[in-house]
Amino acid sequence: MRICIVTTSYPRFEGDDAGIFVERFVKALSPLVDSVLIIAPRDKDEPAYEKDGNIEIKRVEYWLPFGRKIAYGQGIPTNLKRNPLLAVQVPFLLLAITASLIRERQSYDFVLASWIFSGVAAWIASIFTKISYIITLKGTDMKLLEKKLFSSLVKKPLINASYVVSVSRPFVMEPPPHMASTGLRLIFVPNGVDIPIPTEKEIEEFRKAKSFPADDKNIIFVGTHHPGKNILFLLHTVSHPLLSDFNLILCGRISDDSYKKEIYETIERLKIAQRVRIEGAVSPNEIPLYLSVSEYYMTASKYEGMPNAVLEAMSAGLVVLASDIKPHRELIEDGKSGIIFSDDIEALAKRIDRLEKNPEQKAKLSENARKRVEPLTWDATAKMYLKLIGTER
């Protein structure tokens, strides 16, 4: 079996977090198949072609190197929202990916399309190649599909897919009403989690290198910083008097200059500059170390598909504090494997304070979080996809 994975985001260099979960899936899938061909946009000066064992990466050029702005960063929808003029690049990217799929049609037997934009390219290419495809919906896709107009625009690629995979069980159980009668073969396949546990020596060296005192009490968030992630809520929470002993570590890109300014202004206004560390973009290889120096993982995200960072935090044994949205409730049983909170900062601060006074309960939450995500491996995810492909052959 030869698989082609088409994606609008894939790591461009060592330590790049762009499309990192697609890469982890590929590494789990590659030993189970004859070959994997990855078709992704080329960003700047990264290699147009790479080969690693039975994995080939082909990056397509769709615009002048200095002007390619539609892919990567915060993703196509967010990039368009920030700069609508980038819409001119969309058809060129779609054409480039579609052309590559058609050109490489002798190199693969089945297509897995990550994100709906890639699914559109897979559908167009299939008209010429007659090769089947599966579309995997991620967080932003599912939010867009809640809009009837967008859903109608991508109806053809969706209904012609062998399967449409969602990484969110709630979305599959309760799809938008306008999608319910389309005949869509919608199925849930969870993402995996694969996070190494650092050694004591590695943690000690990391603490020294990053100046993390051993007795610090840290709350961490990992992810791209934009309004949908509700970073300001995290800042206001840490500013609560009951949490004055805690520091907040923020890991992730801040591409939106106006939101970045708002974050820094809020930090100054709340007078918590000494307790907030903004680390910026962090290599995926360093995430386990950042988690190892933290006690809590907090996310106030307003919308998620499958919250991968939450999975990693649970796997690392952190106590997860998560906003009350369906994808978080899918993973966390409130009070048993983590904490689900509303917009009430006072109530959240009191819950954290009670946990600090009850280390046994805190340890139990950590243990239950680990157990909850143990079955979610990338190997299991890869096998689920191959099972779906097998039903189509």
C-alpha positions as CSV (number, residue, x, y, z in Angstrom):
1,M,0.0,0.0,0.0
2,R,1.4,3.4,-1.1
3,I,-0.1,6.4,0.7
4,C,-0.1,10.0,-0.3
5,I,-0.6,12.6,2.5
6,V,-1.5,16.0,1.3
7,T,-1.3,18.8,3.9
8,T,-1.1,22.5,4.0
9,S,1.4,22.4,6.9
10,Y,4.4,20.1,7.6
11,P,7.6,20.7,9.5
12,R,10.1,22.7,7.4
13,F,13.2,22.2,9.6
14,E,14.3,20.4,12.7
15,G,12.3,21.7,15.7
16,D,9.6,23.3,13.6
17,D,6.1,22.8,15.1
18,A,4.2,23.5,11.9
19,G,2.1,20.4,11.1
20,I,4.0,18.5,13.8
21,F,1.1,16.2,14.5
22,V,0.9,15.2,10.8
23,E,4.6,14.3,11.0
24,R,4.0,12.2,14.1
25,F,1.2,10.4,12.3
26,V,3.4,9.8,9.3
27,K,6.2,8.3,11.5
28,A,3.6,5.8,12.9
29,L,2.1,5.0,9.5
30,S,5.3,4.5,7.5
31,P,6.3,1.1,9.0
32,L,2.9,-0.2,8.2
33,V,2.9,0.6,4.4
34,D,5.1,0.4,1.4
35,S,5.7,4.1,1.1
36,V,4.4,7.5,2.1
37,L,4.5,10.5,-0.2
38,I,3.9,13.9,1.4
39,I,2.7,16.8,-0.7
40,A,2.9,20.2,1.1
41,P,3.4,23.9,0.3
42,R,6.9,25.2,0.2
43,D,7.3,28.2,2.5
44,K,10.7,29.8,1.9
45,D,14.0,28.2,1.3
46,E,13.5,24.7,2.9
47,P,14.3,21.8,0.5
48,A,11.8,21.2,-2.2
49,Y,12.4,17.4,-1.9
50,E,13.5,15.2,1.0
51,K,13.6,11.5,1.5
52,D,13.8,9.5,4.7
53,G,13.5,5.8,4.3
54,N,10.2,5.1,2.7
55,I,9.0,8.6,3.3
56,E,9.2,11.2,0.5
57,I,8.4,14.9,1.0
58,K,7.6,17.1,-2.0
59,R,7.0,20.7,-1.4
60,V,5.2,22.7,-4.1
61,E,5.8,26.3,-5.0
62,Y,2.8,28.4,-5.6
63,W,4.1,32.0,-5.3
64,L,7.2,34.0,-5.3
65,P,9.4,32.9,-2.3
66,F,9.3,36.2,-0.5
67,G,5.6,36.5,-0.8
68,R,4.3,33.1,0.2
69,K,2.0,34.0,3.2
70,I,-1.2,31.9,2.9
71,A,0.1,28.6,4.4
72,Y,1.9,28.1,7.7
73,G,1.7,30.7,10.5
74,Q,-1.7,30.4,12.1
75,G,-3.3,28.5,9.2
76,I,-5.1,29.5,6.0
77,P,-8.4,30.8,7.7
78,T,-6.6,32.9,10.2
79,N,-4.1,34.2,7.7
80,L,-6.9,35.3,5.5
81,K,-8.7,37.0,8.3
82,R,-5.7,39.0,9.2
83,N,-4.9,39.9,5.6
84,P,-7.8,39.4,3.1
85,L,-5.5,40.3,0.2
86,L,-3.9,36.9,0.6
87,A,-7.0,35.5,-1.0
88,V,-5.3,36.0,-4.3
89,Q,-2.8,33.2,-3.4
90,V,-5.5,30.6,-2.6
91,P,-6.3,29.5,-6.1
92,F,-2.5,29.2,-6.9
93,L,-1.9,27.1,-3.9
94,L,-4.9,24.9,-4.7
95,L,-3.7,24.5,-8.3
96,A,-0.2,23.7,-7.3
97,I,-1.2,21.0,-4.8
98,T,-3.8,19.5,-7.3
99,A,-1.3,19.5,-10.1
100,S,1.3,17.7,-7.9
101,L,-1.3,15.1,-7.0
102,I,-2.1,14.4,-10.6
103,R,1.6,14.4,-11.6
104,E,2.5,11.9,-8.9
105,R,-0.5,9.6,-9.5
106,Q,1.7,6.6,-10.3
107,S,3.4,7.0,-6.9
108,Y,0.4,6.3,-4.6
109,D,-2.7,4.2,-4.2
110,F,-4.7,6.3,-1.7
111,V,-4.8,9.9,-0.5
112,L,-5.2,11.1,3.1
113,A,-5.9,14.8,3.1
114,S,-5.2,16.8,6.3
115,W,-7.5,19.8,6.6
116,I,-10.4,20.6,4.3
117,F,-8.3,22.7,1.9
118,S,-6.2,19.7,1.1
119,G,-9.4,17.7,0.7
120,V,-10.6,20.1,-2.0
121,A,-7.4,19.4,-3.9
122,A,-7.7,15.6,-3.4
123,W,-11.3,15.8,-4.8
124,I,-10.3,17.7,-7.9
125,A,-7.3,15.4,-8.5
126,S,-9.5,12.3,-8.1
127,I,-11.6,13.4,-11.0
128,F,-8.5,12.8,-13.2
129,T,-6.8,10.0,-11.2
130,K,-9.8,8.0,-10.0
131,I,-7.9,7.5,-6.7
132,S,-9.9,7.6,-3.5
133,Y,-9.3,9.9,-0.6
134,I,-10.1,10.5,3.0
135,I,-10.4,14.0,4.5
136,T,-9.4,14.7,8.1
137,L,-11.1,17.7,9.7
138,K,-9.1,19.6,12.3
139,G,-10.4,22.3,14.7
140,T,-10.7,25.3,12.3
141,D,-12.4,23.1,9.7
142,M,-15.1,22.1,12.1
143,K,-15.7,25.6,13.1
144,L,-16.0,26.7,9.5
145,L,-18.4,23.8,8.7
146,E,-20.8,25.2,11.2
147,K,-21.5,27.9,8.7
148,K,-24.0,26.8,6.1
149,L,-22.5,28.8,3.3
150,F,-19.0,27.4,3.8
151,S,-20.4,23.9,4.1
152,S,-22.3,24.2,0.8
153,L,-19.1,25.4,-0.9
154,V,-17.1,22.3,0.1
155,K,-20.0,19.8,-0.1
156,K,-18.7,18.0,-3.2
157,P,-15.3,17.2,-1.8
158,L,-16.9,16.0,1.4
159,I,-19.6,13.7,0.0
160,N,-17.2,12.2,-2.6
161,A,-14.6,11.3,0.1
162,S,-14.4,7.6,1.1
163,Y,-14.7,8.9,4.7
164,V,-14.6,12.3,6.4
165,V,-12.6,11.8,9.6
166,S,-13.1,14.2,12.5
167,V,-10.6,14.3,15.4
168,S,-13.5,15.4,17.6
169,R,-16.1,12.9,18.8
170,P,-18.6,15.6,19.8
171,F,-18.6,16.9,16.2
172,V,-19.3,13.4,14.8
173,M,-22.1,12.8,17.4
174,E,-23.7,16.2,16.8
175,P,-22.8,17.5,13.3
176,P,-24.2,20.9,12.2
177,P,-27.9,20.4,11.3
178,H,-27.3,21.4,7.6
179,M,-24.8,18.5,7.3
180,A,-27.0,15.8,8.8
181,S,-28.7,14.7,5.6
182,T,-25.9,15.0,3.2
183,G,-25.0,11.3,3.2
184,L,-21.6,12.2,4.6
185,R,-19.6,9.2,5.8
186,L,-18.4,11.0,9.0
187,I,-16.3,9.0,11.5
188,F,-14.3,9.8,14.6
189,V,-10.6,8.9,14.8
190,P,-8.7,10.4,17.7
191,N,-5.2,11.9,17.4
192,G,-2.4,10.1,19.2
193,V,-0.2,11.4,21.9
194,D,3.5,10.7,22.0
195,I,5.5,12.6,24.5
196,P,8.8,11.3,26.0
197,I,9.3,11.6,29.8
198,P,12.6,13.5,30.4
199,T,15.2,12.1,32.8
200,E,15.9,13.8,36.1
201,K,19.3,14.9,34.7
202,E,17.6,16.4,31.6
203,I,15.2,18.3,33.8
204,E,17.9,19.6,36.1
205,E,20.0,20.9,33.1
206,F,16.9,22.4,31.5
207,R,16.1,24.3,34.8
208,K,19.6,25.7,34.9
209,A,19.6,26.7,31.2
210,K,16.2,28.4,31.4
211,S,16.6,29.7,35.0
212,F,13.6,27.8,36.4
213,P,14.2,27.6,40.2
214,A,13.4,24.1,41.6
215,D,10.9,25.5,44.1
216,D,8.9,27.4,41.5
217,K,5.2,26.7,41.1
218,N,4.3,26.9,37.5
219,I,1.1,26.9,35.4
220,I,1.8,26.4,31.6
221,F,-0.1,26.9,28.4
222,V,1.2,25.7,25.0
223,G,-0.3,26.8,21.7
224,T,-0.5,29.6,19.2
225,H,-1.6,32.8,20.9
226,H,-4.6,34.3,19.3
227,P,-8.0,35.6,20.7
228,G,-9.6,32.2,20.3
229,K,-7.2,30.8,22.9
230,N,-8.3,33.4,25.4
231,I,-4.8,34.1,26.7
232,L,-6.1,37.2,28.6
233,F,-8.2,34.9,30.8
234,L,-5.1,33.0,31.8
235,L,-3.4,36.3,32.8
236,H,-6.4,37.4,34.9
237,T,-6.6,34.1,36.6
238,V,-2.9,34.1,37.6
239,S,-3.3,37.6,39.0
240,H,-5.8,36.4,41.5
241,P,-4.5,36.8,45.1
242,L,-5.0,33.1,45.9
243,L,-2.5,32.3,43.1
244,S,0.1,34.8,43.9
245,D,2.7,32.0,44.4
246,F,2.3,30.8,40.8
247,N,4.1,31.7,37.7
248,L,2.5,31.5,34.2
249,I,4.6,30.1,31.3
250,L,3.2,30.9,27.8
251,C,4.7,28.8,25.0
252,G,3.7,29.5,21.4
253,R,3.8,31.9,18.5
254,I,2.1,35.3,18.7
255,S,1.7,36.2,15.0
256,D,-1.0,38.9,15.6
257,D,0.7,42.1,16.6
258,S,-2.4,43.7,17.9
259,Y,-3.1,40.7,20.2
260,K,0.5,40.6,21.3
261,K,0.2,44.3,22.3
262,E,-3.0,43.5,24.2
263,I,-1.2,40.6,26.1
264,Y,1.7,42.8,27.2
265,E,-0.5,45.7,28.2
266,T,-2.7,43.3,30.3
267,I,0.4,41.9,32.0
268,E,1.5,45.4,32.9
269,R,-1.9,46.5,34.0
270,L,-2.3,43.5,36.3
271,K,1.3,44.0,37.6
272,I,2.3,40.4,37.0
273,A,5.3,40.9,34.7
274,Q,7.6,39.2,37.3
275,R,5.4,36.1,37.2
276,V,4.7,35.6,33.5
277,R,7.2,34.1,31.1
278,I,6.5,34.5,27.4
279,E,8.7,31.9,25.7
280,G,7.5,32.4,22.2
281,A,7.8,29.6,19.6
282,V,9.2,26.5,21.3
283,S,10.6,23.5,19.6
284,P,8.4,20.4,20.0
285,N,11.5,18.6,21.4
286,E,11.5,21.1,24.3
287,I,7.8,20.8,25.2
288,P,8.2,17.7,27.5
289,L,10.8,19.7,29.4
290,Y,8.6,22.7,29.8
291,L,5.8,20.4,31.0
292,S,8.2,18.7,33.5
293,V,8.8,22.0,35.3
294,S,5.1,22.8,35.6
295,E,2.4,21.5,37.9
296,Y,-0.7,22.6,36.0
297,Y,-1.7,23.0,32.4
298,M,-4.3,25.7,31.8
299,T,-6.3,26.4,28.7
300,A,-9.2,28.8,28.3
301,S,-9.7,28.0,24.6
302,K,-13.1,29.0,23.2
303,Y,-13.0,26.3,20.5
304,E,-10.9,23.1,19.7
305,G,-11.0,20.1,17.5
306,M,-8.8,17.6,19.3
307,P,-6.8,19.6,21.9
308,N,-3.4,18.0,21.3
309,A,-1.6,20.1,23.9
310,V,-4.1,19.0,26.5
311,L,-3.4,15.3,25.5
312,E,0.3,15.9,26.0
313,A,-0.1,17.6,29.4
314,M,-2.3,14.7,30.6
315,S,0.2,12.2,29.4
316,A,2.9,14.1,31.3
317,G,0.9,13.9,34.4
318,L,0.0,17.6,34.8
319,V,-3.3,18.6,36.4
320,V,-5.2,20.1,33.5
321,L,-7.4,23.1,34.0
322,A,-9.6,23.4,30.9
323,S,-12.5,25.6,29.7
324,D,-16.0,24.2,29.5
325,I,-16.2,23.2,25.8
326,K,-17.2,19.8,24.4
327,P,-13.7,18.7,23.2
328,H,-12.3,19.3,26.7
329,R,-15.2,17.4,28.3
330,E,-14.6,14.6,25.9
331,L,-11.1,14.1,27.5
332,I,-11.6,15.3,31.1
333,E,-14.0,14.2,33.7
334,D,-14.4,17.2,36.0
335,G,-12.9,16.5,39.4
336,K,-11.6,13.1,38.4
337,S,-9.1,13.5,35.6
338,G,-8.8,17.3,35.6
339,I,-10.7,20.5,36.2
340,I,-13.3,21.9,33.9
341,F,-14.0,25.6,34.6
342,S,-16.4,28.3,33.6
343,D,-15.7,32.0,33.2
344,D,-15.7,32.5,37.0
345,I,-12.0,33.3,37.9
346,E,-12.8,33.4,41.6
347,A,-14.2,29.9,41.6
348,L,-11.3,28.6,39.5
349,A,-8.7,30.2,41.8
350,K,-10.5,28.6,44.8
351,R,-10.4,25.1,43.2
352,I,-6.7,25.4,42.6
353,D,-6.1,26.6,46.1
354,R,-8.1,23.6,47.5
355,L,-5.9,21.3,45.4
356,E,-2.8,22.9,46.8
357,K,-4.1,22.1,50.3
358,N,-5.0,18.5,49.3
359,P,-1.9,16.9,47.7
360,E,-3.5,13.5,47.7
361,Q,-6.4,14.7,45.5
362,K,-4.0,16.5,43.2
363,A,-1.9,13.4,42.8
364,K,-5.0,11.4,42.0
365,L,-6.0,13.8,39.3
366,S,-2.6,13.5,37.8
367,E,-2.7,9.7,37.9
368,N,-6.2,9.6,36.3
369,A,-5.1,12.0,33.6
370,R,-2.3,9.7,32.5
371,K,-4.5,6.6,32.5
372,R,-7.2,8.5,30.4
373,V,-4.8,9.1,27.5
374,E,-2.8,5.9,27.6
375,P,-4.8,4.2,24.8
376,L,-4.3,7.2,22.5
377,T,-1.2,6.4,20.6
378,W,-0.2,7.4,17.1
379,D,0.3,3.7,16.2
380,A,-3.4,3.1,17.1
381,T,-4.4,6.1,15.0
382,A,-2.4,4.9,12.0
383,K,-4.0,1.4,12.2
384,M,-7.5,3.0,12.3
385,Y,-6.8,4.8,9.1
386,L,-5.5,1.7,7.4
387,K,-8.6,-0.2,8.5
388,L,-10.8,2.6,6.9
389,I,-8.7,2.4,3.7
390,G,-9.1,-1.4,3.7
391,T,-12.9,-1.1,3.6
392,E,-12.5,0.8,0.3
393,R,-10.3,-1.6,-1.5
